[in-house]
Amino acid sequence: MTIFPPDPNLGALRVQLARLRNERGWTFDELAERSGLSRRTLIDLEHGRTTGSVTTWHALAHAFDVPFDQLLGTLCEGHAPPAEPSA
């Protein structure tokens, strides 16, 4: 029997991105300059038109100076933690 993990909470990730940007008072242009990503990519991420890549989110974690796992941890918001493997 195959057990699939719950779907990632992409909405929570978008909210996290917007929250971090707004907390710093950064425009999309400023975040683009700090992250090396295009303004269009950032807008598309925040508005849910794209999910981005690991490289994209890595750049954003560095731009915001937050741990990568903290930034992406919101993907599991509302999920039960995975069970420990049986020995």
C-alpha angles and dihedrals in degrees: 000000000000117000115201122207118242117271114270115259097242091169091061090049091053090049090050091053092050092045094052092047093047094045088059093043091236124157121218087258092055093048089048090055093046095046102035089234124124121261089237091055091052093049091048091050094050093046094047097245092124136017098212128216133275087261091054094051091043089057090049093050089054093045091052092039092231128131113268092235091052091053095046094037088087088071087075095046108139094015126119111241114261116267120256112258115257116249 
